[in-house]
C-alpha cells in the first residue's frame, strides 16, 4: 500500500504493480466514453474516475477524441496527507514526483479557471493543460521552490530525501507585482513555445517523441537566465512571503 512515508521511487514501484489493472480500467472507461460520445454526437469527451486497488487509491483521467484515446492520466490519492500525485508507469525524466495539496488545487481553480469545481474536475483540467514548468527560484535551506507555468506560478516545498515536490499554492498572473511579471516575461516565450511542443507530442500518443521533446526542454532550461527571479523571490520569502496564501 502506498503511504506517506515512502519515497517517490518506492511509490512508483508500488504504482507499477497496478499497471495491468489501471490499463484495463482505462480501456473499459474509454470504450464507455466512445459510446457516450456517439450518443451525444460530440467530438471529444474527458472525464475523471475513481479507482481503488489493494495498493492505492487513484483518480484516473480518460479522454476520447474522434474515437481515439488522447488523454490517460493517473493520480495517486494519498489520504494521509490529502495530496494528489500524478505518476506515470515510467521512471520518466526525473526521479522527483509532485504532490498537489487540496489548497493548491482549489487556488488553481479559483485563480485561473475562475470556477468552484470538485477535485476530480480540477485534476482533469490540470492533466490536460499542464505540460512544462521552469524553475525560477529555489532555496536549499528552506526547501522552497517557485515554478513558472503558462497559467502563472506554483509555490512549492521540496522534500529532498523523498524526492517529492509538494505543491502548496498557485498564483495567477494578475496577482504578480511588476518585478515578478518582468522576471516571468524573460522566460515566457521559451515556456509557451516549449509547452505547445510538449502538448502536440502528447496528443500523438508517441512516448518516444514525447521523451525527445521533454529532454530538449530540460536541456534548454539550463540556458535560461533566472538570476533576477532568484533575487526577487529570495527577498519575498525573507520578508515573510507565505507558500500557503
GICORQUI-V975000 format. One record per pair of residues at least 24 apart in sequence whose ideal C-beta (glycine too) atoms are under 10 Angstrom apart, sorted by the first residue. I is the first residue (numbers start at 1). J is the second residue. Records with the same first field share a line. If there is no record, write none. Layout:
# GICORQUI-V975000
I: J + J
This chain:
# GICORQUI-V975000
1: 53 + 54 + 55 + 56 + 57
2: 53 + 55 + 56 + 57 + 58 + 76 + 77 + 78 + 79 + 80 + 85 + 87
3: 56 + 78 + 79 + 80 + 81
4: 78 + 79 + 80 + 81 + 83 + 99 + 162 + 164
5: 80 + 162
6: 78 + 162 + 164
7: 95 + 97 + 159 + 161 + 162 + 163 + 164
8: 85 + 87 + 91 + 94 + 95 + 96 + 97 + 98 + 99 + 159 + 162 + 163 + 164 + 165
9: 91 + 95 + 96 + 97 + 162 + 163
10: 162 + 163
11: 55 + 56 + 76 + 78 + 85 + 87 + 97 + 99 + 162 + 163 + 164
12: 76 + 85 + 87 + 88 + 89 + 90 + 91 + 92 + 95 + 97 + 163
13: 91
14: 53 + 55 + 56 + 76
15: 53 + 55 + 56 + 58 + 74 + 76 + 85 + 87 + 88 + 89 + 97
16: 55 + 87 + 88 + 89 + 90 + 91
17: 53 + 54 + 55 + 56
18: 51 + 52 + 53 + 54 + 55 + 56 + 58 + 74 + 76 + 89
19: 74 + 89
21: 51 + 52 + 53 + 54 + 55 + 58
22: 51 + 53 + 56 + 58 + 60 + 72 + 74 + 89
23: 72 + 89
25: 49 + 51 + 53 + 58 + 60 + 62 + 74
26: 51 + 60 + 61 + 62 + 69 + 72 + 73 + 74
27: 62 + 69 + 72
28: 62
29: 60 + 61 + 62 + 64 + 69 + 72
30: 62 + 63 + 64 + 67 + 68 + 69 + 70 + 71 + 72
31: 62 + 64 + 69
32: 62 + 64
33: 62 + 63 + 64 + 65 + 67 + 69
34: 64 + 66 + 67 + 68 + 69
35: 64
36: 64
37: 64 + 65 + 66 + 67
38: 67
43: 67
44: 70 + 71
46: 70 + 71 + 73 + 121 + 124 + 125 + 127 + 128
47: 71 + 120 + 121 + 124
48: 73 + 75 + 118 + 119 + 120 + 121 + 122 + 123 + 124 + 125 + 127
49: 120 + 124
50: 77 + 120
51: 77
52: 77
56: 85 + 87
58: 84 + 85 + 87
59: 84 + 85 + 86 + 119 + 120 + 123 + 124 + 127
60: 120 + 123 + 127
61: 86 + 120 + 123 + 124 + 125 + 126 + 127 + 128
62: 124 + 127
63: 124 + 127 + 128
65: 203
68: 203 + 205
69: 205
70: 128 + 202 + 203 + 204 + 205
71: 124 + 127 + 128 + 202 + 203 + 205
72: 127 + 205
73: 123 + 124 + 126 + 127 + 128 + 130 + 202
74: 127
75: 100 + 119 + 120 + 123 + 124 + 126 + 127
77: 119 + 123
78: 164
81: 164 + 166
82: 119
83: 164 + 166 + 167
84: 119 + 120 + 122 + 123 + 126 + 167
85: 164 + 166 + 167
86: 123 + 126 + 127 + 130
88: 207
90: 207 + 211
92: 211 + 214
93: 210 + 211 + 214 + 215 + 217 + 218
94: 163 + 165 + 214 + 218
95: 163
96: 158 + 159 + 160 + 162 + 163 + 164 + 165
97: 162 + 163 + 164 + 165
98: 130 + 133 + 147 + 154 + 156 + 164 + 165 + 166 + 167
99: 156 + 157 + 159 + 162 + 164 + 165 + 166 + 167 + 168
100: 126 + 130 + 154 + 156 + 165 + 166 + 167 + 168 + 170
101: 156 + 166 + 167 + 168 + 169 + 243 + 244
103: 167 + 168 + 169 + 170 + 243 + 244 + 245
104: 154 + 155 + 156 + 166 + 167 + 168 + 169 + 170 + 243 + 244
105: 167 + 169 + 170
106: 169 + 170
107: 152 + 154 + 155 + 167 + 168 + 169 + 170 + 171 + 172 + 244 + 245
108: 149 + 151 + 152 + 154 + 167 + 169 + 170 + 171 + 172
109: 170
110: 170 + 172
111: 151 + 152 + 169 + 170 + 171 + 172 + 173 + 174 + 175
112: 149 + 150 + 151 + 152 + 170 + 171 + 172 + 173 + 174
113: 151 + 172
114: 172
125: 151
126: 151 + 167 + 170
128: 199 + 202
129: 195 + 199
130: 154 + 195 + 198 + 199
131: 191 + 194 + 195 + 196 + 197 + 198 + 199 + 200 + 201 + 202 + 213 + 214 + 217
132: 190 + 191 + 192 + 194 + 195 + 196 + 197 + 198 + 199 + 213 + 214 + 217 + 218 + 221
133: 165 + 191 + 194 + 195 + 217 + 221
134: 184 + 186 + 187 + 188 + 190 + 191 + 194 + 195 + 217 + 220 + 221 + 224 + 226 + 229
135: 165 + 187 + 221 + 224 + 226 + 229 + 230
136: 180 + 183 + 184 + 186 + 187 + 224 + 226 + 228 + 229 + 230 + 232 + 233
137: 183 + 226 + 229 + 230 + 231 + 232 + 233 + 234 + 236 + 237
138: 226 + 230 + 233 + 234
139: 230 + 233 + 234 + 237 + 238
142: 234 + 237 + 238 + 243
143: 243
144: 168 + 233 + 234 + 236 + 237 + 241 + 243
145: 233 + 243
146: 171 + 180 + 183 + 226 + 229 + 230 + 232 + 233 + 236 + 237 + 241 + 243
148: 180 + 183 + 184 + 186 + 187 + 188 + 191 + 226 + 229
149: 191 + 195
150: 188 + 191 + 192 + 194 + 195 + 196
151: 195
152: 176 + 184
153: 180 + 184 + 229 + 233
155: 233 + 236 + 237 + 241 + 242 + 243 + 244 + 245
156: 243
157: 243 + 244
166: 243
167: 243
168: 242 + 243 + 244 + 245
169: 242 + 243 + 244 + 245
171: 245
175: 245
177: 232 + 236
179: 228 + 229 + 231 + 232 + 233 + 235 + 236
180: 228 + 229 + 232 + 233 + 236
182: 228 + 229 + 232
183: 225 + 226 + 227 + 228 + 229 + 230 + 231 + 232 + 233
184: 229 + 232
186: 224 + 225 + 226 + 227 + 228 + 229
187: 221 + 224 + 225 + 226 + 229
190: 217 + 220 + 221 + 223 + 224
191: 217 + 221 + 224
193: 217 + 220
194: 218 + 220 + 221
